[in-house]
Structure formats: structure tokens, C-alpha cells
């Protein structure tokens, strides 16, 4: 884990989130990029030079935010970018060779009952970047137990397990798997390849309509410090993220970080 990116919004949690990102990056000796992306929607001939103003304000906001936390000697850079959120994030992550993106559940100040806001939901759903969702006001601590929840253990994509492997190795954490048999189950789904099998201490098998429901049912038995799920077309949050928003009442394990891996196929 060498490069971590943190997109920053206008939430009240921004300072706490950045402090977690710094502490997390320090554990890995990683480079940390703190970025803000802005876009301008105007009619031709209006609001001339607004780009320059927004860029300057965004940079000042980031610099003020960074100055308000303890950077603990972490190699940290602030950057601002103009463009559409998802496209720009993907381009930036590719250009900077980002290994992991840390996001807040809510990048803007919205209702308290919402766990995952529209912006964060879009980032998770529409990108293939490995993402760590850090709960609001969550204080950094070493990760001791990881629960990896999936409905298929088939891995066709190279490097997809790298983020969870890095976290497990760095903290010497115990990784357990929850394999869920859903109505879409195929015969080979529970055949574990050596890379994944070598990471695991225990495997729990469950049968449920969705991986999400299985996690809610088995979560307390595992008491993980980190929940790891896989991004799929019919994935962990697919039903709940149809409108990019997810509510706290629908996701009871919203008090620990959630690592979302890129698609495995």
C-alpha cells in the first residue's frame, strides 16, 4: 500500500476523516493525496474566470483543513481538479497510481439518518477503485479481525485481493470468510483459489437471498474491525444503492470501516 487518495467534501466530518486517513497512511508509510474536485455549470458568456476562483477557494480549503490536523510526518499533498466527479477520480487515481481511496459515508452535510450519501454512493458504485469507507468520527486503531463476505470466490482479475492482503499483513490481522449461497449460486462459486484460501483462518457458509442480508445475520458472531466486500453488478449493496443512497437503519454494521474491492471477474 504505497499511495492513498482522499477526496474531501464539505461535511462536518472532514477533519476527523482526514485525521484517520493520515493515521492509516502512517501505518503503511504511504503517500497521501488529499483532493477536491469541482465542476462548473454555466451558460456561454457568463461567470468569466469562475474556474480560477473555485480552484483558489478549493486549494485554500484543503490547506486550511490539513493545517488543522496532526499530519504526523506523513508525505501529504493537496490537489484540486476540475471535472465530473467519477471520470476525474478515475483519471486521477490512474495517473497517481493509487492503491486505495478513503471516503466518508457522507461527503456533504446531509440528514443524520443517512449512512451513505449520494456522492459517496456514486463513487462506490460507479468506479472500480478499491475503496475504504470510514464511519463518521471513527478514530484510527489497528485492524485485528477482518470479515470477507462474498457470494462467489472465483477470482479472474489480477491483484484484486491486494488491498485486503496489505491490510491483513500490516496489522497481522485474522481474516475470516462468509461465503453466501444466493439464488444466483453456481457450482464453482465456493471453490477457493490458493491466494484467497491462504489468507483465511475460518470459513462460514450461509444461505441467504443476498450477501447483504447474510452479513446482517452473521455480523455479530464475527465482531470484525473491518468488513470486506466485493463490487459486483449484483453485489453487496446493489439493491440498496439503486438511488446511490443507503440509510443507517438498513445497514447495522455502519460503525466499522468497510473495504470495497474492485470486481473479481
C-alpha positions in Angstrom: 0.0 0.0 0.0 2.1 2.9 -1.3 -0.4 5.6 -2.4 -3.7 6.6 -0.8 -6.2 9.2 -2.1 -8.7 11.1 0.0 -11.5 13.1 -1.8 -12.7 15.8 0.5 -16.2 17.4 0.6 -17.9 19.9 2.8 -19.1 17.6 5.6 -18.6 18.4 9.2 -16.7 15.1 9.5 -14.0 16.2 7.0 -11.4 16.9 9.7 -12.0 13.6 11.6 -11.9 11.7 8.3 -8.6 13.3 7.2 -7.0 12.6 10.6 -8.0 8.9 10.2 -6.5 8.9 6.7 -3.2 10.3 8.0 -3.0 7.7 10.8 -3.9 4.9 8.4 -1.3 6.1 5.8 1.4 6.4 8.5 0.9 2.7 9.4 1.8 1.8 5.9 4.4 4.5 5.2 2.1 5.5 2.3 1.9 8.8 0.3 -1.4 10.6 0.9 -3.1 12.7 -1.7 -5.9 15.0 -0.4 -8.1 16.2 -3.3 -11.1 18.2 -4.0 -13.0 18.1 -7.3 -15.1 20.9 -8.5 -17.3 21.4 -11.6 -18.9 24.5 -13.2 -22.2 24.5 -15.0 -22.7 27.9 -16.7 -24.2 29.4 -19.9 -21.8 30.6 -22.5 -20.5 34.1 -21.9 -21.4 34.1 -18.1 -19.3 33.8 -14.9 -16.0 34.5 -16.7 -12.9 33.5 -14.6 -15.1 31.5 -12.2 -12.8 28.5 -12.6 -9.9 30.3 -11.3 -11.9 31.5 -8.2 -13.1 28.0 -7.5 -9.7 26.5 -7.8 -8.2 29.1 -5.5 -11.0 28.5 -2.9 -10.7 24.8 -3.1 -7.0 24.9 -2.6 -7.4 27.3 0.4 -10.0 25.0 1.9 -7.7 22.0 1.6 -4.7 23.8 3.0 -6.8 25.0 6.0 -8.1 21.5 6.6 -4.6 20.0 6.5 -3.3 22.7 8.9 -6.0 21.8 11.4 -4.8 18.2 11.9 -1.7 16.4 13.1 0.0 15.1 9.9 2.5 13.0 11.9 5.2 13.3 9.3 3.1 11.6 6.6 4.1 12.6 3.0 0.9 14.6 2.1 -0.1 16.6 -0.9 -3.2 18.6 -1.7 -4.6 18.8 -5.2 -7.7 20.4 -6.8 -9.2 19.2 -10.1 -12.0 20.4 -12.3 -14.3 17.9 -13.9 -17.0 15.4 -13.5 -16.6 13.6 -10.2 -16.4 9.9 -11.3 -14.4 10.4 -14.5 -12.0 12.8 -12.8 -11.5 10.5 -9.8 -10.7 7.5 -12.1 -8.2 9.6 -14.1 -6.5 10.9 -11.0 -6.2 7.5 -9.4 -4.7 6.1 -12.6 -2.3 9.0 -13.0 -1.1 8.8 -9.4 -1.1 5.0 -9.3 -3.5 5.0 -6.3 -3.7 1.7 -4.3 -6.7 2.7 -2.2 -9.2 5.5 -1.8 -10.6 6.5 1.6 -14.0 8.1 1.5 -16.5 9.4 4.1 -20.0 7.9 4.1 -21.4 11.4 3.6 -19.1 14.0 1.8 -21.8 16.7 2.2 -23.7 17.7 5.3 -27.0 15.8 4.9 -29.5 14.1 7.2 -28.1 12.1 10.1 -30.2 9.0 9.3 -28.3 8.6 6.0 -25.3 6.2 6.2 -24.1 6.6 2.6 -24.9 9.8 0.8 -25.4 10.1 -3.0 -21.9 11.3 -3.7 -20.2 8.5 -1.8 -22.7 6.0 -3.2 -21.9 7.1 -6.7 -18.1 6.8 -6.1 -18.5 3.2 -4.7 -21.0 2.1 -7.3 -19.5 3.6 -10.5 -15.8 3.2 -10.1 -13.5 0.2 -9.9 -11.1 1.7 -7.4 -10.6 -0.1 -4.2 -12.3 1.9 -1.5 -12.3 2.1 2.3 -15.5 3.7 3.7 -14.6 5.1 7.1 -17.5 5.8 9.6 -18.0 9.3 10.8 -15.9 10.3 13.7 -14.1 7.0 13.6 -10.8 7.0 15.5 -8.0 5.1 14.0 -7.0 1.8 15.6 -5.1 -1.3 14.3 -7.3 -3.8 12.5 -7.4 -7.2 14.3 -10.3 -9.1 12.7 -11.4 -9.0 9.1 -14.6 -10.5 7.7 -14.6 -11.0 3.9 -18.2 -11.5 2.7 -18.8 -12.8 -0.8 -21.2 -15.0 -2.8 -18.5 -16.2 -5.2 -14.8 -16.9 -4.6 -14.0 -17.0 -8.2 -11.1 -14.6 -9.0 -10.3 -13.8 -12.6 -8.8 -10.3 -12.1 -5.2 -10.0 -11.1 -4.4 -8.1 -7.9 -8.0 -7.7 -6.7 -7.1 -9.0 -3.3 -4.1 -6.8 -2.8 -5.8 -4.2 -0.6 -7.1 -6.7 1.9 -3.8 -8.7 1.8 -1.9 -5.5 2.6 -4.1 -4.7 5.5 -4.0 -8.2 6.8 -0.2 -8.4 6.6 0.4 -4.9 8.0 -1.7 -5.4 11.1 -1.2 -9.2 11.4 -4.9 -9.5 11.4 -7.1 -12.6 11.3 -9.2 -12.9 8.2 -12.4 -15.0 8.1 -14.7 -15.5 5.2 -18.5 -15.6 4.9 -19.5 -17.4 1.7 -23.1 -16.8 0.9 -25.2 -19.1 -1.3 -27.8 -16.9 -3.0 -30.4 -17.8 -5.7 -27.7 -16.9 -8.2 -25.3 -19.5 -6.8 -23.2 -21.6 -9.3 -21.5 -24.9 -8.6 -17.9 -23.4 -8.7 -18.6 -20.3 -6.6 -17.3 -21.8 -3.3 -14.1 -23.2 -4.8 -11.3 -21.1 -3.2 -8.1 -20.4 -5.1 -4.9 -20.7 -3.2 -4.3 -16.9 -2.9 -7.6 -16.4 -1.0 -7.5 -19.7 0.9 -4.1 -18.9 2.2 -5.4 -15.7 3.8 -8.2 -17.3 5.8 -8.4 -18.7 9.3 -12.1 -19.8 9.2 -14.9 -20.0 6.6 -18.6 -19.7 7.4 -21.1 -20.9 4.9 -24.6 -19.3 4.8 -27.7 -19.3 2.6 -29.5 -16.1 2.1 -31.3 -14.1 -0.6 -28.4 -11.6 -0.7 -24.9 -11.3 0.7 -26.0 -8.1 2.4 -28.7 -10.0 4.4 -26.2 -12.7 5.3 -23.8 -10.2 6.7 -26.5 -8.7 8.9 -27.4 -12.1 10.2 -23.8 -13.2 10.9 -22.0 -9.9 11.7 -22.3 -10.1 15.5 -20.9 -13.7 15.6 -17.6 -12.4 13.9 -17.3 -9.0 15.5 -14.9 -7.7 12.9 -12.9 -4.5 12.9 -13.1 -4.4 9.1 -15.8 -5.7 6.7 -14.5 -6.5 3.3 -17.0 -6.9 0.3 -16.7 -7.2 -3.4 -18.0 -4.8 -6.0 -20.2 -6.7 -8.5 -23.1 -5.9 -10.9 -25.4 -7.7 -8.5 -23.2 -7.1 -5.5 -23.3 -6.4 -1.8 -25.1 -3.1 -1.9 -26.7 -3.4 -5.4 -30.3 -3.3 -4.2 -29.8 -0.6 -1.6 -27.7 1.6 -3.9 -30.3 1.8 -6.8 -30.6 5.5 -5.8 -27.0 5.8 -4.6 -28.2 6.4 -1.0 -28.2 3.9 1.9 -29.7 4.5 5.3 -28.2 3.7 8.7 -31.3 1.7 9.7 -30.7 -0.6 6.7 -27.0 -1.2 7.4 -26.4 -2.1 11.1 -22.6 -2.6 10.7 -22.1 1.0 9.8 -19.8 1.6 12.8 -16.8 -0.1 11.3 -14.8 0.6 8.2 -15.9 -1.2 5.0 -13.4 -2.2 2.4 -14.9 -2.5 -1.1 -12.7 -4.4 -3.5 -12.9 -4.0 -7.3 -14.8 -6.6 -9.2 -13.1 -10.0 -9.1 -14.1 -11.0 -12.7 
